[in-house]
Amino acid sequence: MAARNKARKRAFQILFEADQRGASVQSVLADWVRHARSDDRQPPVAEYTMDLVEGYAAHADRIDELIATYAVGWTLDRMPVVDRNILRLGAYELVWVDETPDAVVIDEAVQLAKEFSTDESPSFVNGLLGRFKDLKPSLRRD
């Protein structure tokens, strides 16, 4: 598995855990880093994982606003927790990380949905992130 692919998967897991626990993503990230440092069996948290989590945290309100606006028929609260966090991660990377090609971001998010969510989730994730890609120039607000 490529390094960035692993970093995205771990970032998704951190966002998911924070959502499930009702904790901040920064505190869950700190827990993961601390655990990796104290347990030799745990791999270190990659720099790109930290970048993704911290980047999401910096834009969390705007990202949730975008998802709520464009996820037709779904509120954030009603959306499956896995899908919600895959979309959060994908939206951050798609809209705010210019170094990663849009097609890579969308494909990686779809793969996460295939691995961790329902049969319908990959097409939902693909469709919503595809819409964000089309609207990208007008979505970014810092």
C-alpha positions, 0 to 999 in steps of 0.5 A: 500500500502506498504511503499516501494511501496509508496516511489517508486511511489513518486520517479517516480512522482518526476522524471516524474515532473523533466523531464516534467519541464526540472528541476533537480530531486534534485530541484523537490525533494527539492520542494516536501520536502518543500511543505510537511513541509509547508502543513499539508495535504501533507504526508512527503517525505519518506526517501526511496523516497529521497534515490531513487531520490538522487541515480538516480541523482548520476548515471543519465548519466550512467542510460540514457546511459544504457537505450539508449543502450539496448532499441532497436528501441527507443531513449530516446527522442522518448520514452514515458516520463512515460516509460523513468522515470519508467525505470530510477528508475527501472534501478537505483534500480536494478543495484545499490541497492543490498538490494532489490531483483531483482524480486521485483524491476522489478515487482514494475516497471511493476506495475507502467507502468500498472498504469500510461502508455500504454497497451504495456508499462508493457511488454516493461519495464519488458523486458528491466529491465529483460535484465539489471538483466541478465547483472547486473554484467557488468553494474554497473560503478560508 
